[in-house]
């Protein structure tokens, strides 16, 4: 399949027919708008969530690291679980 040049693409795009919505399309769009959930998550928030992978790289003093590790062991949980618990408090 031959690749189009930018000029060829623009020429084909300009020749494409413009389709205006008919009554049925407008009715369907109105129904969709009426059913829209106002609690929908804004696009900016979705983008922000995509950037979060649940990992945080954090440097702490060795003494604090040791203390957290000891506390986690004492509580019978992993260091990660213990830190998540502490952060959530």
N, C-alpha and C positions, 0 to 999 in steps of 0.2 A: 504494500500500500504506500503510495507516494505521500510524503509529508507536504503540507501546504506551506507556502510562504506566508508571512504576516499579511501581505497585500492580498493574496488569494483568499485567506481566511476572512479578512475584513470585507472583501467583495461578496463572499458567500453569505456572511452574516447580514450584510445590508440587504441582500436579496430575499432573506427569510421573511415569510409573512408575519405580520403582527396580529396576534389573536387577542381580541378583547373578551373579557368574561361575559357570558350570557346570563340570563335571569337565574338559571339553575346554579351556576357558579357563585353568583352574588348571594343567593339564598344560603348555600352551603357555608360560605365564608361568614355570613351573619350568624348562623347557628354555631359555628366553631367559636366565634368571638363571644357569644352569649354563654357558652359552656366553659369558657376559659376560667381556669382556676387561679384566683388572685394570690394563692399561696405558692405559686410556681417560683422556682429558684431563679433569680436573675442570672443572665448569661455571665456577667462578671464574676459572680460567686462560683459558677460552674468552672470557669477558667482557673480561678484560684484553687479550687479543690483538686483540679487535675495536676497542679504543680506540687501538691502534697502527696508524698509517697509513704508517710508514716515513719520516716527515718530522720533522726536528728543526730548529727555528729557534734559532740560536746566535750570540751576539755575541762577537767576539774582537777583540783589539787590531789596529789596521791593520798593524802590523809583522808580527804572526803571520799574518794573512791573506795579506800579500804573500809571506812566506816559504813558506807552504803552496802558494800559487799557483805560485811559481817552482819548487818541488820537483815539483809535479804536471806542469808543462810539461817539466821536465828528464827526467821519467820517461815522458813521452808519454801521459799519461792525464788525464782530466778532474779538476778539483778534487774533485768529489764522489767519484770512484773512489779518489783518493789518500787522502782523509780516511777513507773506509770501510775501506780497507786499513790505515791507521794505527790506527784504533779496534779493528780485529779482532785486531791483534797482541797 
